[in-house]
Amino acid sequence: MSTLRGWIGEKATTFKLWLSLDTDVYQRFHDVIVPTSNGTTQIDHLLISTFGLFVIETKNISGWIFGSKDQKKWTQVLYGKTFSFQNPLLQNYRHTRCLADFLEIEHSLIHSIVFFTGECTFKTPMPPNVLRRRLSSHISDFRLPLLADREIQRIVTAIRTLKADPSLTHRAHMSSLRARHASTSKCPTCGGRLVERIARKGPQSGARFFGCSGYPRCRYIRQA
């Protein structure tokens, strides 16, 4: 059911983008699977324009939403029940990093956006790139030219090549995702090296865990 809701949310976002943004300015791609140093990553929506690249992560989640920029997990409260889900900002950070590496461009040329399509209410302050309305307006607010026409065409050609690659399927991506999260040597978030550490504070003091060597930029941890 959650997979179906996610699909509906992504299609709704696709429809809104097609209706609202000038096709002469923004070239659009959806469900882009990008090869990385440790598997693949999947981008819901990608816009390419003079004003940079826009990577949009959609979440079809309803209810009350609690979260902050650096929290590993966010919280959904729906009909009195509490659920947790991965921080979509951290999730999209991996997408943007992997895309920048693949295209060999500066990460600063990519704008990360998280868009909630469900009937939800933010119960904690959210960064300006976490939205539940005005998606097209937010994108249109970026007016500083960042990319020349030749570079845009190079990027568009690279993405079209990805979309045409028969090996980059959803099934292959899911298999890659499972393998990535099972690894004890590479961080599934950023691809960095996992290091075994010992907790020094709190109720888990003395417990061993794996943490990313890229800390504090990447805060991924898992139990040993």
N, C-alpha and C positions, 0 to 999 in steps of 0.2 A: 504493500500500500504506500509506504514512504517513497519507494522508487517511482510509483505512478505520480504521486504528488510532486516530486522533484521534476519529473518530465513535464508535467503540466505547467509548473512554474517557469521552467526554461523556455517552453514554447510561448508562454505569455510575454516573457521578456523579449524574445525574438520578434514577436508581432509588434510590440511597442516600439522597438528600435527601428524596424522597417518602416513604420508609419511616420515616425517623428523626426528622423535625422536625414539630412540631405545626402543622397547616394553619390553625389559628385564630390562631396567633402569627406565622407566616412565610408571606407570599404569594410564590409562586415563578414565575419566568419563565425561559425558556431560549432561547438563540439570539436575543438582542435586538440589532437593528441600529439604531444611534443616529446621526442626522445630525450633522455637525460643521462647523466653519468651513472645513475642507479635505477634504471627502468624507464618509466614514462610518467607524464603528468597530463591531466585533461583540463582544458580551459573551456568553460561554459560559453562565453561570448568574447570575441576579440574585435575591436574596431581599430582601424589603421587610418591615420590622418596626418595632415601637416602639423597638428597640435600634439602629436605623440600617439602612442598606442594605449588603448583602454582595455584592461582585462577585467571582466565582470564576472564575479562569482554570485550565482543566484541561490537563494534559500527560500523554499516554499514552506515556511514555518508560521504557525498561528500562535496566539496567546500572548503572554507577557514574556519579554526577552530581557535577560540580565547579562551584562558582560562588560569587559573593559579591554583595552587594546592589547595588554600583555598576558591576560588570563589564558591558560591552556584550554580550558573548557568554558563554554557559555551555558546559561541555564534557560530553559523554557518552562513556563508554568501554564498549564492548560487544564481547565476543568478541575482545579485543585490538585492536579498531579504534576510532579516535577521531573523533568528530563534534562539530560546534558547532551551537548553536541560540541564538536570541535570548533574552536575559535575560527570563524571564517576569514578573519584578517590574516592569521598565521597561515591558514590553508592557501589563501590567495598570494601570500608572500612567496611561497614555494613556486606557484605558477609563474609569477612575474620574474623571479630569479632564473628559473629554468628557461623561460622564453628569451630573456636577455642573453643568457649564455648561448643558446642555440642560434640566435640571430647575430651574435657578436656585436651587440649594441650596449650602450650605457643603460644601467638599470633605471636611472633618473628619467629616461625617455618614456617609461611605462607608468601609467596611472592605474592604481588598484582601486576597484570599486566593489563593494558588497551590497547586493540589492535583495531585500526581503520582499517576496511577492505575496506572502500569506497575509491574513488579517491579524496583524500583530501590533503590539504597543511596546516601545522601548521604555523600560523602567529604570534604566541607568543612562547617564549621558553617553552618547556615541560620537566617535570621530566623524568629521564632515563627509568622509567617503563611505559611510555606512548609511544606507538609505532605505526608505520604504515607499517613497514617492519621488517625483521630479527627476527620474533617471536621465532622461534626454536633456532636461534643462541643466542638470549638473554637468553633463558632458560638454554641453554648449558653452559653459562658463569658461572653459579652457581656451584662451584666444592667443596664447604666445606661440608663434611658429617654432617648431623644434626640428622638423625633418624637411629636407629638400625633396623635390619630385623624384629624382633618381634614386634616392635612398628608399622612398616609399615604394617605388616599383620593385626594388630588390627584395624588400620585405614581403610584399604581396606575392611575388613569385615563389619565395621560400615557403610561405604558408600554403599556397596552392599545391606545391609539390608534396607537402605533408598530407594535405587532404586527399591527394590522389594515391598515396602509398597504401597498397592493399594489406601490408603487414601491420599497419597502425589501426587496429580495430578495437572496439570497446572490450571484447573478450580478452584480447591480448593485454590491454591496459589493466583490466581487473586482475589477471594473473600476475602481472608485474607489480601491482599494488600489494597483493598478498605476500609476494616474495620480499618486497622492500620492507614491510612491517615486521617480517620474521627475522630480518638480518640482525646479527649482534655485532657487526663490524661497521656498518654505515648508517648514518642518521637518515630515517625515512623522510624527514622534513626538508633538509638542505643538502643531503649527500655527504656531509662531513663525517669525520671519524668518530665512532662511539668509544667513550672511555669509561671504564668501570671505576666507580667512586663509592665513598662511604658517607652516609648522611651523618652530619655532626650535630644537628640540632633537631628539636621537636620530638614528637612521639615515635618517629621512625629512626631515632639516633642509633647509629651502629649498623643499620641496614645497608646492604650493597645495592647499587643501581647503576644503570648505564646512562650517561649524559653526553650530550654533543660537545665535541671539542671546540665548537664555534661559540660556546657560551661567552658573554651574555647576548650576543646577536641572535643566536638560536637557543631556545630554552627547552628543547626536547629532552625528556627523560623517560625511562622505562625501567621496570623492576628487573633485577638480575636473575 
